[in-house]
Structure formats: C-alpha cells, structure tokens
Amino acid sequence: MSAKATSQATWEQDVLQAEGPVLVDFWAEWCGPCRMVAPVLDQIQADNPDKITILKLNVDENPQLAMKYQITSIPAMKVFQGGEVKTTIIGAKPKPALEKDLAAFIG
C-alpha cells in the first residue's frame, strides 16, 4: 500500500479535516532522499493502517503549501492532528528511527 497524494485542491479535506493523525511527506521527484524514505513510509502505513494516514505532497506542484508550512529542505514530514502541526521530521531516516519519532501517534 503506497501513500496517497494530496494537493492544494484536496488539502483541507485530506489533512486539516482528517479524523486521526496524518503524516504529510513533503517531497519532489528530483529528491534522492525522498525516494529512499518513500518505501519506509509505505511500510509504516501498512503496519499501522488504523492509527495514522500517510500522504505525499509534491512541493514543486504545490509551492503555496510548501511555503505556508516553511518547507526549506526535503524530505520533510509533518504530522497533523486536528488541523494543527503536532511534530516535524526532517530528512530521510531508517524505519526504526521514524517509528520512534512517530511513537506518540502509532505506539
């Protein structure tokens, strides 16, 4: 199961109005570390389908959202809950490190 894409058009519904926690992976096609972290996020989503929703946002296609959430380097991941950013993770990390960062949401 791979992460679903979100965009400016669906942001409000997909992220801000979501029931539970939503991790948004801010990425770009040309970003090598982004491509490395994508399968790890897919595994975390597959392991925790009822606990967290993982979405991808292409920063090149959605620059307004990247600016709004101050994305200055990618990969950057932000966990939203109740429409607010609860945590930010910068950079590609192995699965155990990401799971530790997300323990409050998937623990």
ZILINSUL-V797684 format. One record per pair of residues at least 12 apart in sequence whose ideal C-beta (glycine too) atoms are under 10 Angstrom apart, sorted by the first residue. I is the first residue (numbers start at 1). J is the second residue. If there is no record, write none. Layout:
i-><I:I>
j-><J:J>
This chain:
i-><1:1:1:1:1:1:2:2:2:2:2:2:2:2:3:3:3:3:3:3:3:3:3:3:3:3:3:3:3:4:4:4:4:4:5:5:5:5:5:5:5:5:6:6:6:6:6:6:6:6:6:6:7:7:7:7:7:7:7:8:8:8:8:8:8:8:9:10:10:11:11:11:11:11:11:11:11:12:14:14:14:14:15:15:15:15:15:15:15:15:16:16:16:16:17:17:18:18:18:18:18:18:18:19:19:19:20:20:20:20:20:20:20:20:21:21:21:21:21:21:21:21:21:21:21:21:21:21:21:22:22:22:22:22:22:22:22:22:22:22:23:23:23:23:23:23:23:23:23:23:23:23:23:23:23:23:23:23:23:23:24:24:24:24:24:24:24:24:24:24:24:24:24:24:25:25:25:25:25:25:25:25:25:25:25:25:25:25:26:26:26:26:26:26:26:26:26:26:26:26:26:26:26:26:26:27:27:27:27:27:27:27:27:27:27:27:28:28:28:28:28:28:28:28:28:29:29:29:29:30:30:31:31:31:31:31:31:31:32:32:33:33:33:33:33:33:34:34:34:34:34:34:34:35:35:36:36:36:36:37:37:37:37:37:37:37:37:37:37:38:38:38:38:39:40:40:40:40:40:40:40:40:41:41:41:41:41:41:41:41:42:42:43:43:43:44:44:44:44:44:45:47:47:47:48:48:48:48:48:50:51:51:51:51:52:52:52:52:52:53:54:54:54:55:56:56:57:57:57:57:57:58:59:59:59:59:60:69:69:70:70:71:71:72:73:73:74:74:74:75:75:75:75:75:76:76:76:76:77:77:77:77:77:77:77:77:78:79:79:79:79:79:81:81:86:86:87:87:87:87:88:89:89>
j-><42:43:45:46:49:54:38:39:41:42:45:46:54:56:23:24:25:27:38:39:41:42:44:45:53:54:55:56:57:45:53:54:55:56:25:27:55:56:57:58:61:62:22:24:25:53:55:56:57:58:62:65:55:56:57:58:61:62:65:57:61:62:63:64:65:68:62:55:57:24:55:57:62:64:65:68:80:83:53:55:57:80:53:55:57:65:78:80:83:85:80:82:83:84:82:83:52:53:55:80:81:82:83:53:81:82:50:51:52:53:80:81:82:105:48:51:52:53:54:79:80:81:82:86:87:102:104:105:106:52:53:54:55:78:79:80:81:83:86:105:41:44:45:52:53:54:55:56:77:78:79:80:86:87:89:98:101:102:105:106:53:54:55:56:57:65:69:71:76:77:78:79:80:85:37:38:41:54:55:56:57:58:74:75:76:77:78:89:56:57:58:59:62:65:66:69:71:73:74:75:76:77:78:88:90:41:56:57:58:59:60:71:74:75:76:77:57:58:59:60:61:66:71:74:75:58:59:60:61:60:74:58:59:60:73:74:75:92:75:92:73:74:75:91:92:93:56:58:59:74:75:76:92:75:92:75:92:93:94:74:75:77:89:91:92:93:94:95:98:54:56:75:92:95:92:93:94:95:96:97:98:99:54:55:56:75:77:95:98:102:54:56:95:98:99:95:98:99:102:106:106:95:99:106:99:102:105:106:107:106:102:105:106:107:79:81:102:105:106:80:77:79:102:80:75:77:69:71:74:76:78:74:71:74:75:76:74:85:88:85:88:88:90:90:90:91:90:91:92:89:90:91:92:93:88:89:90:91:89:90:91:92:93:98:101:102:90:101:102:104:105:106:104:105:104:105:101:102:104:105:101:101:102>
